[in-house]
Amino acid sequence: MRSDNAGFRVMKHIDLPYVLNNEHAAYSHPWTQGNFRTSLNGTDYCCLVLVDQRAVGHGILSTGAGEAHVLNLCVHPEQQGAGLGRKLLNQLLAEAAERKVSSVFLEVRASNAAAIALYDTTGFNEIGRRRNYYPIEVGREDAIVMAKELF
């Protein structure tokens, strides 16, 4: 699968079955429909990545007080490895810049080496840890807090 035919569009409520399918395929502890509805009903930027007009990933960006927070970045596992995560992250960063925020923050599971590498190569830096932040099969794992300055 090639990422050069990827496109983006704003997520709508009607997209939630596809979004939830991707979310459940990618994560052991996915966002709920309620989580997505809250973002869609608020001021968050909710974006889909499309390949051949099919939603294969999504991103959620929250902004306020001159900062942005990447709340969710997901690409269906069957589509991973083709550069779509990077394109989606760059789309969220472009929206953050458009909204004139100076800093972008995110949390990532300490065990998610692929995501950490993506964020590192996109200019994010580790600024801290949240102990026992994410649920896992048994217990909890740390989140690495990362930040990137835009301006």
C-alpha positions, 0 to 999 in steps of 0.5 A: 500500500502506498501512502502517496495516494493518501488524502485527508478530510475532517471527521464527521459523526457518520464516520464513527463506525470506520473510526471505531473499527480502526481504533479497535484493530490498533489498540488494546484499550481503544477510545470509546464512541463517547470519546470521539463524540466529545471531540467532534462536538467540541473545538478539537480538530478531528481528521481522517486519513483516506486511501482510495476514499477509505478511512484507514486512520484518524487524528485528534488535536485539541488546542487552547491557550496557545498550546496543542495536544495530540489526543489520538493518532491511529492508523489501522494495523494493515496500513501501518508501515507505509508512512501514513502515521507520519503524514497524519501527524504532519497534518495535525502539526499543520493544523496546530500551526494554522491555529497559531499554537506555539507548543504541541504535546502528546503522550505515548506508551513507553512500550510503543517504540515505533510511535516514539521513533516517529515522534523523535524524527518529527522533532518531538522531545521527551519532557517527562513521564506519567507513571502508570498512565495507560492500562495494559492487560494486567496493571498499567504502563508509563506514558512518555510525555513529548513536546515540540515547539512550532514557533 
